[in-house]
């Protein structure tokens, strides 16, 4: 999508502190971190969110969650971490591109608020 912030990060036209990249997934540091480890893990293909019917096609979710787990391990989240995907306006989704927040390296309260 031409105006999607995360698609622009994928294509390199918007800078981000990328910590992982392959042909189907990009992960980068959140610009407003809520924990010592706060990464966003996104597919390189534009999908609007969890409710996008294409999300379950192929290995998209498997690959995203494998990268999340690998990054949690590499970033020292051995005591635990949280994975969040906001869906739609009421769910707090501000960028309409499927993404997972990986938060770790601090105690995370529940409910989050």
C-alpha positions as CSV (number, residue, x, y, z in Angstrom):
1,X,0.0,0.0,0.0
2,X,1.3,3.4,-1.0
3,X,0.6,5.2,2.3
4,X,1.2,2.4,4.8
5,X,4.0,3.3,7.2
6,X,5.1,-0.3,7.8
7,X,5.2,-1.0,4.0
8,X,7.5,2.0,3.8
9,X,9.7,0.6,6.5
10,X,9.8,-2.7,4.6
11,X,10.9,-1.0,1.4
12,X,13.4,1.2,3.2
13,X,11.8,4.6,2.3
14,X,11.1,5.2,6.0
15,X,14.0,4.5,8.4
16,X,13.7,2.1,11.3
17,X,16.1,0.4,13.6
18,X,15.7,-3.1,12.0
19,X,16.8,-6.0,14.1
20,X,15.7,-8.8,11.8
21,X,14.9,-9.1,8.1
22,X,14.3,-11.9,5.7
23,X,12.1,-12.3,2.6
24,X,8.9,-12.5,4.5
25,X,9.4,-10.8,7.9
26,X,10.9,-7.6,9.2
27,X,11.4,-6.8,12.9
28,X,12.3,-3.4,14.3
29,X,12.4,-1.4,17.5
30,X,9.3,0.5,18.5
31,X,9.8,4.2,18.5
32,X,7.8,4.6,21.7
33,X,9.0,1.6,23.8
34,X,6.8,0.4,26.6
35,X,9.4,-2.1,27.9
36,X,13.2,-2.5,27.7
37,X,12.6,-4.9,24.8
38,X,9.8,-3.6,22.6
39,X,10.0,-4.8,19.0
40,X,7.5,-4.9,16.2
41,X,7.4,-8.0,14.0
42,X,5.6,-7.6,10.7
43,X,5.1,-9.5,7.4
44,X,6.8,-7.9,4.4
45,X,3.5,-8.5,2.5
46,X,0.8,-6.0,3.4
47,X,-1.9,-7.5,5.5
48,X,-4.3,-5.2,7.3
49,X,-4.4,-7.1,10.6
50,X,-5.3,-10.4,12.2
51,X,-8.8,-10.3,10.7
52,X,-7.3,-10.1,7.1
53,X,-8.4,-13.3,5.4
54,X,-4.9,-13.8,3.9
55,X,-3.3,-14.1,7.3
56,X,-4.0,-17.8,7.6
57,X,-2.8,-18.6,4.1
58,X,0.6,-20.2,3.8
59,X,3.0,-20.0,6.6
60,X,2.6,-16.3,7.6
61,X,1.6,-16.8,11.2
62,X,4.1,-19.7,11.8
63,X,6.9,-17.6,10.4
64,X,6.0,-14.5,12.4
65,X,5.7,-16.4,15.7
66,X,9.0,-18.2,15.1
67,X,10.7,-14.9,14.6
68,X,9.0,-13.5,17.8
69,X,10.3,-16.5,19.8
70,X,13.8,-16.3,18.3
71,X,14.0,-12.5,19.0
72,X,12.7,-13.0,22.6
73,X,15.5,-15.6,23.2
74,X,18.2,-13.4,21.6
75,X,17.1,-10.4,23.6
76,X,17.2,-12.1,27.0
77,X,13.5,-12.5,27.7
78,X,14.1,-15.8,29.5
79,X,11.8,-14.8,32.4
80,X,8.9,-14.2,30.0
81,X,7.5,-11.8,27.5
82,X,4.3,-10.6,26.0
83,X,3.1,-10.7,22.4
84,X,0.3,-8.3,21.4
85,X,-1.6,-7.6,18.2
86,X,-4.1,-4.7,18.3
87,X,-7.0,-5.2,15.9
88,X,-9.0,-2.2,14.5
89,X,-9.6,1.2,15.9
90,X,-11.3,0.0,19.2
91,X,-8.5,-2.4,19.7
92,X,-5.9,0.3,19.5
93,X,-4.5,-0.5,16.1
94,X,-2.9,2.7,14.8
95,X,-1.1,1.3,11.7
96,X,-3.3,-0.9,9.5
97,X,-0.6,-3.4,8.7
98,X,-0.5,-6.7,10.6
99,X,2.1,-6.5,13.4
100,X,3.0,-8.1,16.7
101,X,4.5,-6.2,19.6
102,X,7.1,-8.2,21.5
103,X,7.5,-6.8,25.0
104,X,10.0,-8.1,27.6
105,X,12.7,-7.6,30.1
106,X,10.4,-6.2,32.8
107,X,7.4,-7.4,34.8
108,X,4.2,-6.8,32.7
109,X,1.0,-6.2,34.7
110,X,-2.4,-7.6,33.8
111,X,-4.7,-6.2,32.7
112,X,-2.6,-3.9,30.6
113,X,-5.0,-1.0,30.7
